[in-house]
Amino acid sequence: MRRFAGFVIKEFYHIFRDYRTLLILFGMPAVQLLLFGYVITNEIKDARIAILDPSKDEVTRRITEKILSSGYFILEKNLSSYNEIGPAFREGKTTLVLVFGKNFAEKLGREGKADIQILGDASDPNTANILVNYASGIINNYLISINIEQVPLKIIPEVRMQYNPELKGVYMFVPGIMAMLLMLISALMTSLSITREKELGTMELLLVSPLRPIQIIVGKVIPYVALAFIDACIILGMGKFVFGVPIQGSIILLLAESILYISVALSLGILISSITSSQQVAMTLSLVALMLPTILLSGFIFPIENMPWILQWFCQIMPPKYFIIIIKSIMLKGNGLTYIWKETGILVLFTLAFILLSVKKFKIRLA
Amino acid sequence: MTNNDNIITVKNLVKKFGHFVANDHLTFEVRKGEIFGFLGANGAGKTTAIRILCGLSYPTSGEVKVAGFDIYSQRDQIKRNIGYMSQKFSLYDDLTVYENIRFYAGIYGLSRKEIESRAGSLMKRLNLEDAKDKLIRDIPQGWKQKLAFSVAIIHDPKIVFLDEPTGGVDPITRRQFWNLIYEAARDGITVFVTTHYMDEAEYCDRVTIMVDGKIAALDTPPVLKKKYDAANMNEVFLKLARVKVEA
């Protein structure tokens, strides 16, 4: 046991003497979270809008007012003819144009319907789509509000977005970043630290010593379990206190699942280092084989349901996918283990499979 | 055990990598307390053999006993009784001299008190006391080599295996290094050393010359020189290697 303790202490020395590692370990979660939380956001505020309003009556003014006071739009300019629409878009500032029909209020009053045209700048399709939805939503709300006074019977759907009422992007990014960073730190760092010993030749010395191979591996892994766990707490803490992402379910369950996921990543790191003996290769493998799939194929940013079936199949073998499901379920829905036992089981299976494979590899190398 | 004076016995050791035979029926004994040289050109199978003796690799077939223990079934006992130093002088660059000593002493299970006293006398012997808190990456190559050797025998093993310990080191440092080896041998540690420097063969009590995975000769340097009518070990080696090529 004393041997083992000395070994773990040595590992901590390595980590704390390498300021780059430290920077990655503790700087990255904060920076990533801030970046994803503030920069990459699907909510659009202050979009520039141009309005062509030939009617200029009470109703069009009310609608314009509603749109401009929503917080989503700022008036770029008032247009006076159709010919100005093209140039307005081409200038690049205006992303949405609202065109009212002629005699808007009068038509609405007499025929019960009036024309409104919404033009979006679809050179950026996502933004255009979102803005068009915002604008039509506001207009519909207005119509409903004036209809209430006139029509006695009416079905008004009341929409509520369960678990994320404001549709905040951070709710999605906190679990995603946690899955990505824990995977990266655990797998990359352990595979680097093991291959480093191989490159230095110290691995042979360790193998010749009375330390058992399992002790060497576990000793290498323990510091990273601790550090990755601290990272998990940083991410959860920042999510809660900086971005206001709630933790509805049990924190203990959440942390336990995080440790399980960390073990998956660590065993993957061990597997990587048992395949290769150079730090360079280990780094490339970890980054290419882990980072990109974690971002793209885990359902973190892009919904898995919309992918071609081959990719969907690939997604099934991505451990982060299951972890993201688990943390979302605990954090946002407040679920207990009864709802996520399947995903938890799959993560356990992943860990066992990776460890088994590494042990097999390790034996082959010794023979 | 056939002979109590033998600390290593190897019978018909064979190691194959696919079709390549790295060790072809090696049979030899190493006596307690001697400096046993394992010589040969690069690729002659020295490192393969030393790795098997250290338990870093399994033989394909053959019988091997180290310090009286069987390498198939008693690895743990062997590990406690041997020291090992490779050509890379494996110390940790980002740890200090003292931390390296403490770490290696620690994984061999020495108590804190023992570590203190042994580290102290070791640094004194190597004149490294002033460098105690220096990082390994900041000390000269020659020092690293001597330190690596001293660390390899810090737990007083019965045998120490040195795999090309003098590679890439200047002649003066090599000479000093051999003084350390003599000291260890005087303290009763059996030294098993591989090298491709033939002048170093003269320092050994007995040498084995490996050619193409086989043992071409095994005896004391004076006997070998006489037998092959050579002025030095280099000539002995060249003659042996040539016979091989002609055959």
Interface residues (C-beta under 8 A of the other chain):
Chain A: R2 R3 G6 F7 K10 Y13 H14 R17 D18 L200 G201 T202 E204 L205 L206 L207 V208 S209 P210 L211 L366 A367
Chain B: C54 G55 L56 S57 Y58 D76 K79 R80 I82 Y84 M85 S86 Q87 K88 F89 S90 L91 Y92 D93 D94 L95 E99 R102 F103 Y104 G106 I107 Y108 G109 S111 A152
